[in-house]
Amino acid sequence: MFATISGALAGWGMNIIKADAFANAAGNVLDTFHFSDLHRTLELNPSEIDRFLRSLKDVVNGKAPLEPLLEWTRKREPRAAAESCD
């Protein structure tokens, strides 16, 4: 699940700054993520917040596949790398 959440955040273009996973003897697990929105997607488009949250929930719950989010990110990476060289 930790990897799935990380992938979903990355698929939305979020930069994961810090992530932790904790578990206790009863098997309860708590994952925490600190991330930044590099492209200011949520700041510039507040209406996207609901879609972002729904997307994360759907991917984590297995209602939506992670691969399309990651594919979109892969398509963007070459352009982003070329822009950083300018």
N, C-alpha and C positions, 0 to 999 in steps of 0.2 A: 504494500500500500504506500509506503514511503516513496518508492521509486515512481509510482503512478502519480502521486501528488506532485512530485518534483517535475515529472514530465508535463503534466497539465499546466503548471505554472510557467515552465519554459516555453510551452506551446503558445501561451498568451504573450510571450515576450518579456516575462518578468525575470529579473536578475535575482537569483537566490543568494542572499548575503550570508545567512546562517540558518542551519537546520539542526534540530536535535530530536532524538527519539528516546523516550523513557518508557520503561515497563516495570511493573511490580510483580510480586510473587503470585498474585491472583490472575495474572495474564492481562491486566488492563494496560493499554498502550496509549501514550500521548505523544503525538508528533507536533512539533512547533516549527514554523517557517517564518523567517524574516526576509522580506524581499522588497525590491524597488521596481517601480514601473518605468523602465528606461525610456520608453517612447511616450510616456505620460498619457497613455491610452485612456485610463480611467479618470484622470484629472480633466483631460480635454473633452471627454465624452462621458459625462456622468450616467447617461442612460445605459452605458455598457456594463455598469457595475452589476446589475441584475443578471445580464447574460453571462458575465464572467463567473459569478457565483453558481449559477445554474449549470454552466459547463463543467466547473470543478466537481460539483455534486454528482452530475451524471456520469462523468468519467470514473470517479471513485466508486460509485455504486454499480458500475458495469452497465449502465443504461446507454452509454455512448462510448465509442472506441477512442483511444488515445491517439492512434496513428494519424488521423487527419490533422490534428493539431500540430503534431511533430512534423508532418510533411509540409505544412504551411511554413513552419519555422525554417526547415531545410531550404526551401525555395528562396527565403529572404536572406539567408546567411551570406551567399556570395556577393550580393549587392551591398550588404552592410560592411563586409570586409573590404570591398573596393572603395567605399566611401571613406573608411577610416584611413586609407592610404593617401588620400588627397591632401 
